[in-house]
Amino acid sequence: MAENIVRLLREKDLSYIEIKRLLRLSDEELTKVLDRLINDGVIILTKKEKYKLVELTDLRKGRIRIKNNHAIFDYNGKEIEIIPNYLNGASDNDIVLVSKDGKVARILKKFITYNALEVVIINDKKYVKYNNVLLELIGNIDDIDITSGYMILGELQDNNKVLLKEKIGQKDEIDMDVTPFIYEYDCNYKFSDKSIQQLQALPKYISDEYASKLIKEEDFVDLRDEVCITIDDKNTNDIDDGLMLKEDENYYYLTTIIAMPGYFIKRNSSLYYDVVEHGTSCYPAGMAIHMNHPILSKELCSLNENSTRLAMCYNYKYSKTDAKCKKVEIKLGIINSNKKMTYQAVNSIFEDNIIPEGYNEYLDLLKGLNSLSKLLGKDMINKGFIHFYNPELKITYNNNETILDKRVNHTGENLIENLMLVSNRDLTEYLDRKGLHLIYRVDEKANQEKLSMAMNFLATKLPIKPKEHYSKSDIISVINMLKNTPYEKVYNSMLIRCMSRAEFSTINKGHDPIGFRIYGQHTSPIRRCDLINQMIILDYLKYGAKYTNELWEDDLEGLVQHFNERELKAEKLEQRVEKRKVANGLRSLIGETKHGIISSVTDFGFYVEIDEMYEGLVNKSSLKGDIVYSPEMFSLFDKKNNISYTLGDQVTVVIKGITDNDEIDFTLQNTLEYNNLYGENYDYKKEKGKTKKKVL
C-alpha cells in the first residue's frame, strides 16, 4: 500500500480524497499509512492540503550530530553545520528534516537516552547529581527504597528537574562500570509476563517424535547424519551459524546452517514485540545482553554441540575455477552439530600446525572450508572488497585486573567471515530474482569531499598523484601501500571516516565497501534483525513472493528505522562501557610515559593512540606557542616555533590523569619523529600561514 502511494506521488501531488479514490482504501487504512509515511520522513502535507514526496522538495532527511559543541546535519554521507538557533529543539542523534536554508523543519524521531543518576537526600527532599549539580527529583519518588546512594534512571525536564523513569539499585550493589550505562542507553532488555508464558510453552528440546512430525508434516529434511560443525569464539554461547561441505573435482557444495528462532517466535505475539523492541544483542566489554531470551538464544535455537536443532539450510554450488555461484537452494532442516570448534583451535591448526584434541577427524573438512573461503575471498577482492585494517580492542580480566589487548582476525575468523558474507550476498540475490522484498544492509559510496581531503593529505606522504576525484580503486591502492607500516591503522581509520555509515534499508542501495550490488543479512537471527528476514523467508516458502510482500509491506519501513536506532544505541553503550573499562585499566599507569601516534586532530587538541588500543587527548591549552588548527592538513601548527602536530606523527606522552567522564588526559613530552613512510627527507616551508610537508 505504501509503495502504491509513493508511486502515485511521483507523478504529482495528491490530496487525501484523490489518494483514497485512486486506491479505493478505507479511511482507517489510508490514515494509518499516510501518518506512517509522514513520521518516516517520506512525505509531507503541503499548505495546499496535498501530499508531496520529500525527495521532490528541498527538504533533506538525516541525523543531527553534536560534535565538539557544533551541530552537524548528516545526510547521505554529507555534513552541513547547523546554526544553534536553527535546531528548533533537535539534539544529538535526532532524525530530522532540514530545509534548504539549513533550518530543522521537523524532528521525525528523537534519540532518547536517559541518564543514570545518583540520588542525594537533603532535609527529606530527593535530588540527583547531574554534571556536579543537584537537581530536584520528581515523579513517583515516595518509594522507601530510594535512599541516598541509590541509582535511578531519570529524564531531564525543561524546568531543570529530573523525572524518575525507573529504579536501578543501590550504588554499592550494582556493577557501576556497566549497569548505569545499560539503563542510560536503553539496553536493559526485558520480557513481559505474557512473553515468558509463551516461552515456557515451547518444547524444551527437539525430541525424536517432534522431529519426525516436522519431517512428515512440514517438509523438514533430516540432516542429523550429515557432518556439521560450528566455529566461534571460545566464550560464545549463542551460536547462530554452522557449516556443511562436500566437493567434487569441479564444485564446492556448501551448506550454511542457520539457527531458527523465526520458527518459534510468532509474528504479532507478545514475544515477537519484545524481541523486536530489543532490536539487537549487544556486548559491552565482553558482557552479553541478548536480544532473544536465553531459552531461545542459549538453548532451544543455539546450535550447541550434540544437540538436535531446527535450522534454515542454505545450499550453494560454487565453481572451483571462477568462484561463481551456480545454484542456490533453501531447505528447512533438522541437524545435530558434531563439533563446537573455536577460532583459537582452528588458528592453531592452520597457523601453528598444532592439532588440538578432538579435531583430527575434521581436518579434511576444515581444509576444504578454508580453500573455499580463500577462493571466495580472492573473488571478493577482485570485485572491489575494501579490506580495512582496524583491529578492535579486546578487554579481559584477571583477578579484577583489566587487561587491554588487540583483537585481530586470523585464519579461523577470516574463514567464517568470507563464507557468511558470500552466503548473505548470494541468498539475497537469489531471493531478489524471485521478487521477494527484504531488509537490506546498505552502505553507499564514500563522501567525495571527505575522501578528497584525506587523499590529498596522504598524497604528501605516499607516492600517489593528487586529483579532483578519487575512486574506490584509489582507496584500495592506498590501503595496500600502508600494509605493515606503523601508520596503517591511523590512516585506515581516517579513510573509514570518509565512508558512509552502514544501515538497514527497505531499498537496495548496494554495499559499496564490500563490493556487493545487493546485500542482506541472514546468518545471525539470534543476535540481529536477521530474524525478520528469516521470518519473511519462512512466509515465502509457504505463500510465495507476492503474498509475502503484501503481508510485510506495512511493517518493514518502521522496522528498519527502529533497528537502525537500536543498533546505534547498542554501539554507543559498547563504546561507553569500553571507555570506562579502559579508564579503570589505566588508573594504575598515571604518570607513566608512553610512545604513541597522533590518531586524530581537532581544533581543541589532538588524540594519541597507544599500541592501536586506546586514545588520550593532548589538549591544545597544554601546548606552548601560538597554536592554529588546519583541518585540511590534519594538523595543529605552532606558528611561533614552526612546529607541527600532524596526523600520523609519532610522539611521546605522559598519562596525566583521567577525567570524571573517563577521558584519558595526556601531556606531550616530545615529538619522536615525523611520519616518514619511505625514509624521504621532508622540507618544511610556510605557505599562506600554513606549514606544509613536501617529499623531496
Secondary structure, 3 states (H helix, E strand, C coil): CHHHHHHHHHHCCECHHHHHHHHCCCHHHHHHHHHHHHHCCCEEECCCCCEEEHHHCCCEEEEEEEECCEEEEEECCEEEEECHHHCCCCCCCCEEEECCCCCEEEEEECCCCCEEEEEEEECCEEEEEECCEEEEEECCCCCCCCCCCEEEEEEECCCCCEEEEEEEEEHHHCCCCCHHHHHHCCCCCCCCHHHHHHHHCCCCCCCHHHHHHHHHHCCCEECCCCCCEEEECCCCCCCCEEEEEEECCCEEEEEEEEECHHHHCCCCCHHHHHHHHHCCCECHHHCCECCCCHHHHHHHCCCCCCCEEEEEEEEEEEECCCCCEEEEEEEEEEEECCEEEEHHHHHHHHHHCCCCCCCHHHHHHHHHHHHHHHHHHHHHHHCCCCCCCCCEEEEEEECCEEEEEEECCCHHHHHHHHHHHHHHHHHHHHHHHCCCCCCEEEECCCCHHHHHHHHHHHCCCCCCCCCCCCCHHHHHHHHHHHCCCCCHHHHHHHHHCCCCCCEEECCCCCEHHHCECCCCCCCCCCCCCHHHHHHHHHHHHHHCHHHHHHHHHHHHHHHHHHHHHHHHHHHHHHHHHHHHHHHHHHHHHCCCEEEEEEEEEECCEEEEEECCCEEEEEEHHHCCCCEEEEHHHCEEEECCCCEEEECCCEEEEEEEEECCCCCEEEEEEEEEECCCCCCCCEEEEEECCEEEEEEC
